[in-house]
């Protein structure tokens, strides 16, 4: 599904906030923490172990760039990065801004965790203890991340 970005964005309730020729960053509008985002290559690369070429050479700088922008935009203390590879066979990194008292912890999400199947068939983990934040708040975080990435060169 991630190989059709616009379709994936609609199905997964997210908006694109930055892209270059190799990578794209989208921010979730259905999330327990403002700014939860996904970094994925434009080219189909199934798993981290298949990473090569320009994407392999630019991964570190790209993660640093988007991570710093997200940290500033969300006023978070740290950005957690998760890579899961079996749910959707297209490399994607989950970037989760963490602030004191939010839904995240070292186990990824606090409280009782449940799996939710989306209409697309994709499955996401949700916290029963922390309901999703309002979509307007999630969208505002996406706008701030977009602004951070568009105003800072390199």
N, C-alpha and C positions, 0 to 999 in steps of 0.2 A: 504494500500500500504506500510506503514512503517514497517509492519511485514516481508517484503521481502527487507532487507536493500540494497542489491546491485541494485535491480530493482528500488527502490525509489531513490537511489543516481543518477542513470542514468536519470530517469524521471524528477527529480527536479534539475539537474545540480549542484551536490555537491560532495565533496570528504570527506571520513572519515579521521579525523586527530587524533583521540584518541578513545580508547575503553578500558573497563575493563569487568569483568564478568557480570555486571549489566547495564551499561550505554554505550552509544556511542555518540560521538560528530562529526558532519559533518559541513563543511564550504561551503557556497554557492559560485558557480562560476558565477552566474547570479544575480548580486546585485548592489545596488547603493552605498554601503559602504563596504570597505575592511574588511573581517573578520566576516561578518554576518554568524552566525552559528546556529545549531539546536542540542539540547541535548535531547535524547530520551532513554527510557529504552529498553533493549534488549527484555525483556518479554512483551507480549501484555498487556498493561494497557490502557483501553479506554480513561479515563479522569482523571484529577487531583483528583477528589473525589473518584476514585477507587484505588489510590495509597496506597500500604500496604507493609508489609514484609521488606526485605532488601533494596528495592528501597526507601521506606519511611525513613528508618534509615540513608541512605547515601545521600539523596537528597541535604541537606544543604552543607555538605563537598564537594560533587561533584560540585555543582554550584560555590562554593567559589574557588575550584581548577581551573576549566576551565575558570571562569570569570577572575581570576588574570592572568592566562596565556594569555588569549585573550587581556586583557588590556595592558600587557607588549608588546606582539607581534605586536599590532596595534597602539601603542602609543596613545591610546584613553584616554579621561578624565573620562569616565564612561561606564559601560556596561548596556544597557537597557535590561530588560527581559520581554518578553511577553508570555502569554499562551492563545492560542485560541483552543477551543475544538470541534467545530462543523464541520470544513472543512474536517478533517481527524480524525477518531475516534481511534487514537493511541496517547497517551500522548506525547507531544513534546514541548519543550521550545524554543522560538526564542530568541537568544542572539545577541544583536546589539551593536557593539562598536561605540561610539559617539565621534566625534571630532568637534571642532568649525568650523562652515561653511559647514558641510556635509549635506546630504539629510534628516537627522533625526531631530525631535524635540519632544516636549512633546505629540504631536498628532501622533506619530510614524513615519510619513514621511511628508516632506515638499512639498508644491506645490499642484497642482491638482493631485488627486489620481485616478487611474483607476484600474480596475480589469482585469487581464490577465488570460485566461484559457489556461493551458498547455495541450499538447497532451494527457497526462495521465488523464485529467479531473480535476486535482487539480487547484485551483484558487489562484493566488498571487496578492497582491496589489503592484502597481508600481507607481512611481512619473513621471508625464509627464514633470516636471520641471527639474528633475535630471535623465538623462539617466543612464543606467547601466555602471559601470566602465568597463574597458577592462578586459576580462577574465584572461589575464596574471597577472594583478594586483590582482585580486581576488584569483587566484591560489597561488601567492606569499604570501598573507596573510595566506592562509591555511597551506602552508609549514612552516611559522614562528610559527603558533599556534601549529602545530604538534611538532616542535622542542622544543618549550617551555614545552610542556607536557611530552615529552620523556626525557628531561634533568633534570627535577625536580621530585625527588621522593616524593611520598605521595601526 
